[in-house]
Structure formats: structure tokens, C-alpha cells
């Protein structure tokens, strides 16, 4: 009980008044602050939330055939359709280029040979010739690649030797400069000691 009485005596009325005023200020500041904090945030405008206005004249799709006299293709997919057509045209051109580049018979000739049943020996002979020419092309490519690699190796070793000689020269120059500086420092130290 004495401790409680001593504690109550040690409390000064100025401290109590300060705490009371601080609490009152906090309460009033929160109560009178701007009301925008608790309101609903503004919603962005979206074309999907616009309402239909019956007084406006909206453009409709023109009749294009298909179900219900309109196009069966989604208008947003026209770009995809164009891209697919462009890709198919590019693939057709690529296959024609491959046929022309390899110097083979026309596709019609291959079709006739298949339908007429070209003899197995002739087909094997044609296949052997194709494999032989492919092997020759591969061999030529390997030889060219090896020659190019050897030339690159020669150039790299030449550059490396030039770099090594430059580094050795620089190292020798730096060592000479360091010896000279050390000698100067030693002479300066001797002069200071004599003085």
C-alpha cells in the first residue's frame, strides 16, 4: 500500500494533464480528418461497362453469307486467318524452291513413277545417287570448315605471341622503373639520416 501511495505522490499533475491533452488531440485529429480515406476508390472507365443507348445508331455487320447471313469467322480472327494463309504460301514457296534447288524431277514425274511402279532397282539406284551426292557435299563442307578452323588457329596463335612479347617488354620496363625508384628512395633516406 505504501508503494501505491508513493507512486501516486510521485505523479505530478502536469504529466497527467499532458497525457490527457495528447489523447484528446489524437481523438479530435482522427475524427476531423478528411473523409476521402474511407470512401470507395474511383472506378476506371471501361468499354465493357458502357450501357447500350437505344437512341444511337450502332454499326452492324454487313451480310457476308454463312449462318444467319453473317460471316462464320470471328472478325477479330481475320488477322490470324491472314497469318495462316501467309504461312501456307511461304511453305509452298519453300517446298518449290527445294525441288528446284536439288534438280530433281517434277512432282508430277514422281507421282507417275509411284503410280506406274518404278522398278525397285531403279528406285534404289536413284536413292544411291542422292546419298552419294549428299556425302560428297558433306565431305566438301567438312574440308572447308577444317581449313577455316586452321586459319583461325594460326591467326589466334600469332595474336597470342604478339601479346606475350608486348607483356614481357612492359614488365621489363616496369622492373627498370621500380629499381630506379627504389634507388632514389634509398638515397633520399640516407640524406635525411645524415641531416
Buried (B, 14 or more C-beta within 10 A) or exposed (E): EEEEEEEEEEEEEEEEEEEEEEEEEEEEEEEEEEEEEEEEEEEEEEEEEEEEEEEEEEEEEEEEEEEEEBBEEEEEEEEEEEEEEEEEEEEEEEEEEEBEEEEEEEEEEEEEBEEEEEEEEEEEEBEEEEEEEEEEEEEEEEEEEEEEEEEEEEEEEEEEEEEEEEEEEEEEEEEEEEEEEEEEEEEEEEEEEEE
